[in-house]
Every structure is written in C-alpha cells, then in structure tokens.
Amino acid sequence: MSLLQNLPKNVGPMDRNIRLAAAGVLILAGLMTSSVILDILGLIVLATGAISFCPAYKLFKFDTLNK
C-alpha cells in the first residue's frame, strides 16, 4: 500500500470525479452486457480515479491537478 501512497498525484478533483462516474458506467454496462472488456476498462478507470494518478498522464507529462 505504501507504493501507491508514494505516487505523485496528477489527476485533479474534477478529473477524478469524472473518472469515478465513468468507471461506474463502464462497470455497470459491462455487467449488463456480460462484457469482460468493459469491466476491466472500468476497473482501470476506477483505480486511476481512486488513487488520483494516471500513468498515461505521466508518460505525456500532462497534469490536471494544478489547473
């Protein structure tokens, strides 16, 4: 767990809320359609929103935390 706490945050509050809502929609759609891909995608989006860190943002040096 300490590894996750040491990650630099790069997802701002509005971005985080959008990710959490989108994750809920994706997971629900995956469960309703029996689509494992939607469920996995939803879990990834949920995780990035929950820890406020997005690896893709770090790769492209993008940050919504300070906006």
ZAMARDO-350824 format. One record per atom (N, C-alpha, C, O): chain; x, y, z; residue number from 1. Coordinates in nm, 4 decimals. Example, Ala and Ser with C-alpha at 12.3 -4.5 7.8 and 13.67 -1.06 7.14 Angstrom:
# ZAMARDO-350824
+-------+----------+----------+----------+-----+
! kette !       c1 !       c2 !       c3 !  nr !
+-------+----------+----------+----------+-----+
!     A !   1.3190 !  -0.5690 !   0.7800 !   1 !
!     A !   1.2300 !  -0.4500 !   0.7800 !   1 !
!     A !   1.3200 !  -0.3300 !   0.7800 !   1 !
!     A !   1.4236 !  -0.3319 !   0.8465 !   1 !
!     A !   1.2850 !  -0.2250 !   0.7080 !   2 !
!     A !   1.3670 !  -0.1060 !   0.7140 !   2 !
!     A !   1.2900 !   0.0030 !   0.7870 !   2 !
!     A !   1.3409 !   0.1138 !   0.8039 !   2 !
+-------+----------+----------+----------+-----+
# end
This chain:
# ZAMARDO-350824
+-------+----------+----------+----------+-----+
! kette !       c1 !       c2 !       c3 !  nr !
+-------+----------+----------+----------+-----+
!     A !   0.0818 !  -0.1201 !   0.0000 !   1 !
!     A !   0.0000 !   0.0000 !   0.0000 !   1 !
!     A !   0.0856 !   0.1257 !   0.0000 !   1 !
!     A !   0.0447 !   0.2277 !  -0.0554 !   1 !
!     A !   0.2039 !   0.1203 !   0.0612 !   2 !
!     A !   0.2881 !   0.2394 !   0.0662 !   2 !
!     A !   0.3365 !   0.2783 !  -0.0731 !   2 !
!     A !   0.3649 !   0.3956 !  -0.0976 !   2 !
!     A !   0.3464 !   0.1818 !  -0.1651 !   3 !
!     A !   0.3856 !   0.2134 !  -0.3017 !   3 !
!     A !   0.2841 !   0.3063 !  -0.3667 !   3 !
!     A !   0.3219 !   0.3996 !  -0.4376 !   3 !
!     A !   0.1562 !   0.2820 !  -0.3433 !   4 !
!     A !   0.0523 !   0.3672 !  -0.4006 !   4 !
!     A !   0.0515 !   0.5050 !  -0.3373 !   4 !
!     A !   0.0173 !   0.6029 !  -0.4036 !   4 !
!     A !   0.0884 !   0.5145 !  -0.2109 !   5 !
!     A !   0.0891 !   0.6435 !  -0.1434 !   5 !
!     A !   0.2036 !   0.7307 !  -0.1912 !   5 !
!     A !   0.1956 !   0.8530 !  -0.1798 !   5 !
!     A !   0.3102 !   0.6717 !  -0.2445 !   6 !
!     A !   0.4260 !   0.7478 !  -0.2892 !   6 !
!     A !   0.4142 !   0.7963 !  -0.4327 !   6 !
!     A !   0.5007 !   0.8704 !  -0.4793 !   6 !
!     A !   0.3096 !   0.7566 !  -0.5039 !   7 !
!     A !   0.2925 !   0.8023 !  -0.6411 !   7 !
!     A !   0.2576 !   0.9512 !  -0.6424 !   7 !
!     A !   0.1764 !   0.9968 !  -0.5619 !   7 !
!     A !   0.3182 !   1.0260 !  -0.7327 !   8 !
!     A !   0.2817 !   1.1678 !  -0.7422 !   8 !
!     A !   0.1411 !   1.1804 !  -0.8010 !   8 !
!     A !   0.1077 !   1.1123 !  -0.8979 !   8 !
!     A !   0.0620 !   1.2643 !  -0.7444 !   9 !
!     A !  -0.0750 !   1.2825 !  -0.7935 !   9 !
!     A !  -0.0721 !   1.3721 !  -0.9177 !   9 !
!     A !  -0.0037 !   1.4745 !  -0.9192 !   9 !
!     A !  -0.1460 !   1.3335 !  -1.0207 !  10 !
!     A !  -0.1541 !   1.4140 !  -1.1415 !  10 !
!     A !  -0.2973 !   1.4224 !  -1.1956 !  10 !
!     A !  -0.3191 !   1.4675 !  -1.3080 !  10 !
!     A !  -0.3939 !   1.3788 !  -1.1152 !  11 !
!     A !  -0.5354 !   1.3843 !  -1.1530 !  11 !
!     A !  -0.6057 !   1.4793 !  -1.0575 !  11 !
!     A !  -0.6096 !   1.4557 !  -0.9368 !  11 !
!     A !  -0.6612 !   1.5868 !  -1.1123 !  12 !
!     A !  -0.7293 !   1.6875 !  -1.0314 !  12 !
!     A !  -0.8666 !   1.6429 !  -0.9856 !  12 !
!     A !  -0.9153 !   1.5379 !  -1.0276 !  12 !
!     A !  -0.9305 !   1.7230 !  -0.8984 !  13 !
!     A !  -1.0603 !   1.6837 !  -0.8408 !  13 !
!     A !  -1.1719 !   1.6654 !  -0.9434 !  13 !
!     A !  -1.2488 !   1.5697 !  -0.9341 !  13 !
!     A !  -1.1818 !   1.7555 !  -1.0408 !  14 !
!     A !  -1.2886 !   1.7409 !  -1.1410 !  14 !
!     A !  -1.2619 !   1.6189 !  -1.2285 !  14 !
!     A !  -1.3533 !   1.5416 !  -1.2573 !  14 !
!     A !  -1.1385 !   1.6017 !  -1.2701 !  15 !
!     A !  -1.0989 !   1.4859 !  -1.3495 !  15 !
!     A !  -1.1257 !   1.3574 !  -1.2714 !  15 !
!     A !  -1.1734 !   1.2589 !  -1.3276 !  15 !
!     A !  -1.0951 !   1.3588 !  -1.1428 !  16 !
!     A !  -1.1174 !   1.2420 !  -1.0559 !  16 !
!     A !  -1.2659 !   1.2060 !  -1.0505 !  16 !
!     A !  -1.3022 !   1.0891 !  -1.0632 !  16 !
!     A !  -1.3509 !   1.3057 !  -1.0319 !  17 !
!     A !  -1.4953 !   1.2809 !  -1.0254 !  17 !
!     A !  -1.5490 !   1.2265 !  -1.1567 !  17 !
!     A !  -1.6338 !   1.1373 !  -1.1575 !  17 !
!     A !  -1.4997 !   1.2800 !  -1.2675 !  18 !
!     A !  -1.5426 !   1.2307 !  -1.3992 !  18 !
!     A !  -1.4985 !   1.0857 !  -1.4177 !  18 !
!     A !  -1.5743 !   1.0034 !  -1.4691 !  18 !
!     A !  -1.3753 !   1.0546 !  -1.3756 !  19 !
!     A !  -1.3253 !   0.9173 !  -1.3869 !  19 !
!     A !  -1.4088 !   0.8209 !  -1.3028 !  19 !
!     A !  -1.4423 !   0.7116 !  -1.3484 !  19 !
!     A !  -1.4421 !   0.8610 !  -1.1807 !  20 !
!     A !  -1.5200 !   0.7725 !  -1.0937 !  20 !
!     A !  -1.6601 !   0.7488 !  -1.1502 !  20 !
!     A !  -1.7117 !   0.6372 !  -1.1440 !  20 !
!     A !  -1.7215 !   0.8537 !  -1.2054 !  21 !
!     A !  -1.8544 !   0.8374 !  -1.2663 !  21 !
!     A !  -1.8460 !   0.7501 !  -1.3917 !  21 !
!     A !  -1.9295 !   0.6620 !  -1.4123 !  21 !
!     A !  -1.7450 !   0.7749 !  -1.4749 !  22 !
!     A !  -1.7276 !   0.6961 !  -1.5975 !  22 !
!     A !  -1.6997 !   0.5500 !  -1.5635 !  22 !
!     A !  -1.7472 !   0.4597 !  -1.6324 !  22 !
!     A !  -1.6232 !   0.5271 !  -1.4582 !  23 !
!     A !  -1.5936 !   0.3900 !  -1.4163 !  23 !
!     A !  -1.7215 !   0.3174 !  -1.3771 !  23 !
!     A !  -1.7415 !   0.2013 !  -1.4125 !  23 !
!     A !  -1.8073 !   0.3866 !  -1.3040 !  24 !
!     A !  -1.9345 !   0.3263 !  -1.2653 !  24 !
!     A !  -2.0181 !   0.2879 !  -1.3860 !  24 !
!     A !  -2.0770 !   0.1799 !  -1.3902 !  24 !
!     A !  -2.0230 !   0.3768 !  -1.4840 !  25 !
!     A !  -2.0997 !   0.3500 !  -1.6062 !  25 !
!     A !  -2.0395 !   0.2322 !  -1.6826 !  25 !
!     A !  -2.1120 !   0.1439 !  -1.7284 !  25 !
!     A !  -1.9070 !   0.2313 !  -1.6963 !  26 !
!     A !  -1.8414 !   0.1225 !  -1.7691 !  26 !
!     A !  -1.8614 !  -0.0125 !  -1.6999 !  26 !
!     A !  -1.8905 !  -0.1125 !  -1.7655 !  26 !
!     A !  -1.8458 !  -0.0150 !  -1.5696 !  27 !
!     A !  -1.8626 !  -0.1407 !  -1.4957 !  27 !
!     A !  -2.0069 !  -0.1882 !  -1.5043 !  27 !
!     A !  -2.0322 !  -0.3067 !  -1.5262 !  27 !
!     A !  -2.1004 !  -0.0976 !  -1.4875 !  28 !
!     A !  -2.2415 !  -0.1353 !  -1.4980 !  28 !
!     A !  -2.2752 !  -0.1853 !  -1.6381 !  28 !
!     A !  -2.3455 !  -0.2853 !  -1.6532 !  28 !
!     A !  -2.2256 !  -0.1166 !  -1.7402 !  29 !
!     A !  -2.2504 !  -0.1605 !  -1.8781 !  29 !
!     A !  -2.1866 !  -0.2973 !  -1.9021 !  29 !
!     A !  -2.2445 !  -0.3825 !  -1.9696 !  29 !
!     A !  -2.0686 !  -0.3176 !  -1.8471 !  30 !
!     A !  -2.0034 !  -0.4474 !  -1.8617 !  30 !
!     A !  -2.0806 !  -0.5593 !  -1.7952 !  30 !
!     A !  -2.0913 !  -0.6692 !  -1.8495 !  30 !
!     A !  -2.1345 !  -0.5316 !  -1.6775 !  31 !
!     A !  -2.2131 !  -0.6331 !  -1.6073 !  31 !
!     A !  -2.3440 !  -0.6621 !  -1.6798 !  31 !
!     A !  -2.3880 !  -0.7769 !  -1.6854 !  31 !
!     A !  -2.4057 !  -0.5591 !  -1.7349 !  32 !
!     A !  -2.5340 !  -0.5775 !  -1.8039 !  32 !
!     A !  -2.5183 !  -0.6506 !  -1.9365 !  32 !
!     A !  -2.6082 !  -0.7231 !  -1.9792 !  32 !
!     A !  -2.4025 !  -0.6312 !  -2.0023 !  33 !
!     A !  -2.3817 !  -0.6939 !  -2.1327 !  33 !
!     A !  -2.2880 !  -0.8139 !  -2.1257 !  33 !
!     A !  -2.2549 !  -0.8726 !  -2.2287 !  33 !
!     A !  -2.2453 !  -0.8504 !  -2.0069 !  34 !
!     A !  -2.1504 !  -0.9612 !  -1.9865 !  34 !
!     A !  -2.0211 !  -0.9385 !  -2.0634 !  34 !
!     A !  -1.9618 !  -1.0326 !  -2.1161 !  34 !
!     A !  -1.9778 !  -0.8124 !  -2.0694 !  35 !
!     A !  -1.8547 !  -0.7777 !  -2.1402 !  35 !
!     A !  -1.7406 !  -0.7617 !  -2.0397 !  35 !
!     A !  -1.7375 !  -0.6667 !  -1.9614 !  35 !
!     A !  -1.6495 !  -0.8543 !  -2.0434 !  36 !
!     A !  -1.5349 !  -0.8504 !  -1.9531 !  36 !
!     A !  -1.4453 !  -0.7306 !  -1.9858 !  36 !
!     A !  -1.3859 !  -0.6704 !  -1.8964 !  36 !
!     A !  -1.4365 !  -0.6974 !  -2.1130 !  37 !
!     A !  -1.3521 !  -0.5842 !  -2.1548 !  37 !
!     A !  -1.4010 !  -0.4540 !  -2.0924 !  37 !
!     A !  -1.3201 !  -0.3749 !  -2.0438 !  37 !
!     A !  -1.5314 !  -0.4306 !  -2.0930 !  38 !
!     A !  -1.5855 !  -0.3092 !  -2.0310 !  38 !
!     A !  -1.5608 !  -0.3095 !  -1.8804 !  38 !
!     A !  -1.5307 !  -0.2054 !  -1.8220 !  38 !
!     A !  -1.5734 !  -0.4249 !  -1.8185 !  39 !
!     A !  -1.5479 !  -0.4348 !  -1.6742 !  39 !
!     A !  -1.4021 !  -0.4041 !  -1.6412 !  39 !
!     A !  -1.3741 !  -0.3309 !  -1.5463 !  39 !
!     A !  -1.3104 !  -0.4590 !  -1.7180 !  40 !
!     A !  -1.1676 !  -0.4338 !  -1.6943 !  40 !
!     A !  -1.1352 !  -0.2874 !  -1.7186 !  40 !
!     A !  -1.0633 !  -0.2259 !  -1.6398 !  40 !
!     A !  -1.1868 !  -0.2315 !  -1.8256 !  41 !
!     A !  -1.1654 !  -0.0895 !  -1.8544 !  41 !
!     A !  -1.2217 !  -0.0032 !  -1.7419 !  41 !
!     A !  -1.1584 !   0.0938 !  -1.7003 !  41 !
!     A !  -1.3392 !  -0.0379 !  -1.6932 !  42 !
!     A !  -1.3999 !   0.0343 !  -1.5820 !  42 !
!     A !  -1.3163 !   0.0254 !  -1.4554 !  42 !
!     A !  -1.3043 !   0.1238 !  -1.3824 !  42 !
!     A !  -1.2588 !  -0.0899 !  -1.4283 !  43 !
!     A !  -1.1740 !  -0.1063 !  -1.3096 !  43 !
!     A !  -1.0454 !  -0.0247 !  -1.3212 !  43 !
!     A !  -0.9974 !   0.0302 !  -1.2220 !  43 !
!     A !  -0.9901 !  -0.0166 !  -1.4414 !  44 !
!     A !  -0.8702 !   0.0656 !  -1.4620 !  44 !
!     A !  -0.9021 !   0.2126 !  -1.4392 !  44 !
!     A !  -0.8272 !   0.2831 !  -1.3716 !  44 !
!     A !  -1.0123 !   0.2585 !  -1.4951 !  45 !
!     A !  -1.0529 !   0.3980 !  -1.4770 !  45 !
!     A !  -1.0841 !   0.4246 !  -1.3294 !  45 !
!     A !  -1.0493 !   0.5304 !  -1.2769 !  45 !
!     A !  -1.1485 !   0.3307 !  -1.2636 !  46 !
!     A !  -1.1775 !   0.3432 !  -1.1209 !  46 !
!     A !  -1.0488 !   0.3546 !  -1.0394 !  46 !
!     A !  -1.0387 !   0.4387 !  -0.9501 !  46 !
!     A !  -0.9517 !   0.2709 !  -1.0702 !  47 !
!     A !  -0.8249 !   0.2725 !  -0.9960 !  47 !
!     A !  -0.7525 !   0.4053 !  -1.0145 !  47 !
!     A !  -0.7035 !   0.4629 !  -0.9174 !  47 !
!     A !  -0.7452 !   0.4549 !  -1.1388 !  48 !
!     A !  -0.6752 !   0.5816 !  -1.1617 !  48 !
!     A !  -0.7468 !   0.6973 !  -1.0935 !  48 !
!     A !  -0.6823 !   0.7917 !  -1.0479 !  48 !
!     A !  -0.8778 !   0.6912 !  -1.0861 !  49 !
!     A !  -0.9521 !   0.7952 !  -1.0150 !  49 !
!     A !  -0.9366 !   0.7839 !  -0.8642 !  49 !
!     A !  -0.9263 !   0.8851 !  -0.7948 !  49 !
!     A !  -0.9350 !   0.6627 !  -0.8140 !  50 !
!     A !  -0.9258 !   0.6422 !  -0.6693 !  50 !
!     A !  -0.7904 !   0.6844 !  -0.6131 !  50 !
!     A !  -0.7836 !   0.7379 !  -0.5025 !  50 !
!     A !  -0.6835 !   0.6612 !  -0.6875 !  51 !
!     A !  -0.5506 !   0.6979 !  -0.6368 !  51 !
!     A !  -0.5023 !   0.8317 !  -0.6918 !  51 !
!     A !  -0.3927 !   0.8766 !  -0.6581 !  51 !
!     A !  -0.5837 !   0.8960 !  -0.7768 !  52 !
!     A !  -0.5504 !   1.0269 !  -0.8362 !  52 !
!     A !  -0.4181 !   1.0260 !  -0.9110 !  52 !
!     A !  -0.3446 !   1.1248 !  -0.9104 !  52 !
!     A !  -0.3887 !   0.9154 !  -0.9744 !  53 !
!     A !  -0.2666 !   0.9046 !  -1.0551 !  53 !
!     A !  -0.2982 !   0.8314 !  -1.1839 !  53 !
!     A !  -0.3596 !   0.7248 !  -1.1825 !  53 !
!     A !  -0.2556 !   0.8895 !  -1.2958 !  54 !
!     A !  -0.2764 !   0.8272 !  -1.4258 !  54 !
!     A !  -0.1400 !   0.8078 !  -1.4925 !  54 !
!     A !  -0.0707 !   0.9056 !  -1.5203 !  54 !
!     A !  -0.1012 !   0.6834 !  -1.5181 !  55 !
!     A !   0.0288 !   0.6584 !  -1.5826 !  55 !
!     A !   0.0404 !   0.7234 !  -1.7203 !  55 !
!     A !   0.1484 !   0.7684 !  -1.7585 !  55 !
!     A !  -0.0692 !   0.7287 !  -1.7944 !  56 !
!     A !  -0.0658 !   0.7922 !  -1.9265 !  56 !
!     A !  -0.0381 !   0.9419 !  -1.9141 !  56 !
!     A !   0.0334 !   0.9985 !  -1.9968 !  56 !
!     A !  -0.0935 !   1.0058 !  -1.8126 !  57 !
!     A !  -0.0657 !   1.1471 !  -1.7892 !  57 !
!     A !   0.0821 !   1.1677 !  -1.7610 !  57 !
!     A !   0.1421 !   1.2636 !  -1.8097 !  57 !
!     A !   0.1407 !   1.0791 !  -1.6832 !  58 !
!     A !   0.2837 !   1.0912 !  -1.6515 !  58 !
!     A !   0.3680 !   1.0721 !  -1.7772 !  58 !
!     A !   0.4655 !   1.1442 !  -1.7987 !  58 !
!     A !   0.3307 !   0.9759 !  -1.8591 !  59 !
!     A !   0.4028 !   0.9491 !  -1.9827 !  59 !
!     A !   0.4042 !   1.0707 !  -2.0750 !  59 !
!     A !   0.5067 !   1.1029 !  -2.1351 !  59 !
!     A !   0.2898 !   1.1378 !  -2.0856 !  60 !
!     A !   0.2787 !   1.2536 !  -2.1742 !  60 !
!     A !   0.2988 !   1.3872 !  -2.1020 !  60 !
!     A !   0.2746 !   1.4935 !  -2.1592 !  60 !
!     A !   0.3434 !   1.3809 !  -1.9754 !  61 !
!     A !   0.3696 !   1.4998 !  -1.8932 !  61 !
!     A !   0.2480 !   1.5922 !  -1.8878 !  61 !
!     A !   0.2581 !   1.7133 !  -1.9075 !  61 !
!     A !   0.1329 !   1.5308 !  -1.8605 !  62 !
!     A !   0.0059 !   1.6022 !  -1.8505 !  62 !
!     A !  -0.0366 !   1.6008 !  -1.7046 !  62 !
!     A !  -0.0145 !   1.5024 !  -1.6340 !  62 !
!     A !  -0.0979 !   1.7102 !  -1.6589 !  63 !
!     A !  -0.1341 !   1.7211 !  -1.5169 !  63 !
!     A !  -0.2617 !   1.8030 !  -1.5050 !  63 !
!     A !  -0.2661 !   1.9173 !  -1.5506 !  63 !
!     A !  -0.3655 !   1.7463 !  -1.4445 !  64 !
!     A !  -0.4889 !   1.8226 !  -1.4229 !  64 !
!     A !  -0.5034 !   1.8631 !  -1.2770 !  64 !
!     A !  -0.6021 !   1.9266 !  -1.2399 !  64 !
!     A !  -0.4068 !   1.8275 !  -1.1945 !  65 !
!     A !  -0.4138 !   1.8596 !  -1.0529 !  65 !
!     A !  -0.3960 !   2.0093 !  -1.0282 !  65 !
!     A !  -0.4626 !   2.0662 !  -0.9418 !  65 !
!     A !  -0.3084 !   2.0719 !  -1.1019 !  66 !
!     A !  -0.2766 !   2.2129 !  -1.0795 !  66 !
!     A !  -0.3495 !   2.3067 !  -1.1746 !  66 !
!     A !  -0.3007 !   2.4161 !  -1.2031 !  66 !
!     A !  -0.4645 !   2.2657 !  -1.2234 !  67 !
!     A !  -0.5400 !   2.3521 !  -1.3148 !  67 !
!     A !  -0.6664 !   2.3997 !  -1.2502 !  67 !
!     A !  -0.7432 !   2.4736 !  -1.3118 !  67 !
+-------+----------+----------+----------+-----+
# end
